[in-house]
Amino acid sequence: MVSSTQPERRKVDIGHPTERRRGRRRLSRERVLAAALDVVDHEGLSALSMRRVAAELDVEAMALYRYAPSKDALLDGLVEQLYTELAEDLAREEPAPLGQAADLPEWRAELLRGACALYRISLAHPHVVPLLATRLLAVPLARRPLAVLQAHERVLALLDRAGLDEQGVVTAYRAVTGWVLGYIFSDLRAMVENPDEPDPAFRLGLHLMPARELPRLRETAPALAEKGGYQELTDGLDALLDGILAASAARTAQAPEPDDA
């Protein structure tokens, strides 16, 4: 089970002290983005700035502009970091949780494995997750980091192997990516009003919600506050894929026979 606690604070390598005294601070884009991710993981997105990342690396802020020319570049870099972790996770060829893969076609098992990997990485970096929406809404497709584009390519390639027609692939791609990202956003949304309150109702602030107008929401909120986990993620994805495959088969059956003339 993935822990929801904050990751242990790691010290970003800033080079040998002698090198720093000589002014040879060996920065790289990877180190700058790693420092930015560390700041956001432990202090939240609001803490991110060029100055704050520079302090983490023990350099002047101006030294960062060669590797990240603006805060927007840092934000895009954080999205890239998550998708780079995803690629590294998938390269290890670890099976998806819950053992679904054994009874499924390879393409479908790989879709589930990718969904579970992105979910796991998102739980490890919850403060970065909002960028999966805001940056992908703001940045045109061709300008997204290569790691993001490779993740898109992987999903499309797997759906091609499902035997879907072109429209079916497009529909499935939208459904799969929409479900996985939406599930992650739902699982990580803010729910707790007072984390120190032992009583669940007061911890969630249910007394602040009008009982007559919101009876079902008040009743369901404690369950919604619990993470759905891998099972709900993969159950929903399986249901989507079943429906898409059935719709594709129906379209094929209804298609007119080619003219023999």
Helices and strands as residue ranges (DSSP letters): H 17-21, H 29-43, G 45-47, H 50-57, G 61-64, H 71-91, G 97-103, H 106-124, H 130-138, G 141-143, H 146-160, H 166-188, H 200-204, G 206-208, H 215-224, H 229-254
